[in-house]
């Protein structure tokens, strides 16, 4: 087992990316290589940064966790924009905001424990 596999934030980030992929599938076809692609890349970046940082020292890991938070915020911005242009329903936007906020809070809390 790898270190990152023991982290709840990694599991939540993977599940969140799966949700984002499902949302991106619902975007209009003309968004396939634009907004949908950006959402997919940003969402998988959350867990990728957790994984990449997990192999380094505490300070290095914190840096990657900050990148992960940035990617989570990027997904929330994309989801909000998609909501604004009518691609995402209010309920889905609120659900994803809640999940994103949880990941961000847990990631920041975990980063504080690293030396």
HELIX and SHEET records of a PDB file:
HELIX    1   1 UNK A    3  UNK A    6  5                                   4    
HELIX    2   2 UNK A    8  UNK A   25  1                                  18    
HELIX    3   3 UNK A   29  UNK A   31  5                                   3    
HELIX    4   4 UNK A   35  UNK A   53  1                                  19    
HELIX    5   5 UNK A   58  UNK A   84  1                                  27    
HELIX    6   6 UNK A   90  UNK A  113  1                                  24    
END                                                                             
